[in-house]
């Protein structure tokens, strides 16, 4: 099978039961995506597939033969960080950094979801553009759990990229 990861095609001869997470880490050698709970509960393994966030530990690689997969390594590089990566650094939005790649991928896609008008559980208006308040950002990031209690800094970083939280 062929996986397109961060714009590069990778020919893989892997078991049909291999998850995207294991394909990325064990077969392609991209270790930025982390294996956390392995049950889709912590979000540490979040990557973007065709621009949408997804828990890579719950997704089989065989399901994404023609899809564009973006990992933390594909969002930016040390010399040119993405706006979200830069904001996380400025706001110290991480502690140990283990969950940070998944949070940055999730936050990047979350802002696109908000721009498209997707409401969340706490959205006051289901028809209009979401108001990215602190509560709205926290709710939209609730699938990415961090045990290090950096949530306020994460929300501040996301708010900066979004143009400011209220």
N, C-alpha and C positions, 0 to 999 in steps of 0.2 A: 504494500500500500504506500501511498505518497501522502505525507502531511506537509502542509505549507505553514511554516512557523516563522513569524517575523519576516515574511517575504521570501524565505528560502525554502526550497523543496527538499524534503528528506524522504528517500526511499527506505522503507522499513520492512523487514520480514519478521513480523511479530505475531504472537498469539492473538486470536480474535477477541480474547477476554481482557486485553491490555487497555487500561484506562489512558486517557490523555495525559494525566499527571505522570504515570509511570513511563509512558512513551517519551515525554519531555525530559524527565530526569534520568531515566535508566538507559534509554536508547539514543537520544539526541544529545544528551549531556548539558542541557540547560537546567541549572539547579536553582535559579531564582524563584521558581514556583515551589512553594513548600508543601510538604505532606504534614498536615496537622492531625485532625481527628480521624481522617479516612472515612468519615460518615456524612460529609457535607454539612456539618453543623458549625464549623469554626470559620470557614471562608479563607483559610490560609492558602488554599490551592486555586483561588480564583484567577482565571485567565479570560481573555476576550476571544470569542469565536464569532466572526463576522460582526464585530463591534459590540456584541452583547456579552455581559458577564455570565460566567458559568463556573460551577464547582467542577474542576477537572478530575477530582477523585471519583466522581459519580458518572463520568461520561466515557463511553468506550471510544477509543481512537478510530475504530472501524466506522463509526457513525459520522466521521468528519473528513472523509477522504478528499473532498473538494473545497473545504471551508478554509478561511483565512484565520489562523490562530495567532493571537498576539500575547506574548508573555511580558513580564516586567522588563526583560532585556530588550524587547521590541519597542517599548514606549520611549526610551531615551538611552543615552549612554553617559558615562561619567563626564565626558567633555560637553555634552549637550543634553541636559536633563529635560524631561517633559515639564510643562508648567506644573503638573500635579506633583511630580517628584521634587521639583524645586521648592514648592510650597511646603511639602512634608519636611524638608530639611530646614527651611526657615522657621517653621513653627514647632520644631522638635516633635513631630507627629509620630514618633516611634520610641520605644524603649529598647528592647532587645533586637528589634528589627525582624524577628521571625515572621510575624504576621503582615509586615509592611508591604511586601510585594502584592499580596492578595488585596490588601486595602487600597493600594494605589490603583490597581487594575479595576477594582470595583468602583472606586470613586470616579475614575475616568469615564466609565460606562454610565454610571449613575447620572452624571451631569448631562450626558447625551439623552438619556431617558427623560430627564426633566425638560430639556430643550424641546423634545418632541411632545411635551404635554402629558406625559404619563403621570397619573396621580399615584400617591402612596396611601397607606392606611390613614395617615394623619392629614392629608390634603383637605383643606376646607372647601375648595372649589374643584369639583371633578371635571369641569369643562374647560376652565381657563388654564393659563400657564401657571405651574406650581410656584408658590412663593418659597424660596429655599431658605426658610428660617432654620435656626439651630435645631428645633424639634424635627423639622422636615428632613434635614440632613442626617440627623441621628437615626431616624426611622428608616431612611433609605439605606443606611449603612448597617442596619441591625443584623444582616447576614454575615458580617465579618466581626467576629468576636475576638477581643484581645484581652489577655489575662493581665496585661501590664498597666492598665488604667490610663492610657494615653488618650482617651476619648476626647476631652476638650481640645487638645492640640490637633487631633485629627480633624475635628469639625472646623476648627479655625483655618486649617490648611485648605480644606475643601471649600469653605466659604470664600477664602481669598480668590481661589481660581474661579469660583462661580460669580464673583463680583461683589461679595460681601453678604454675610448673613444678617438677619434682623433679629 
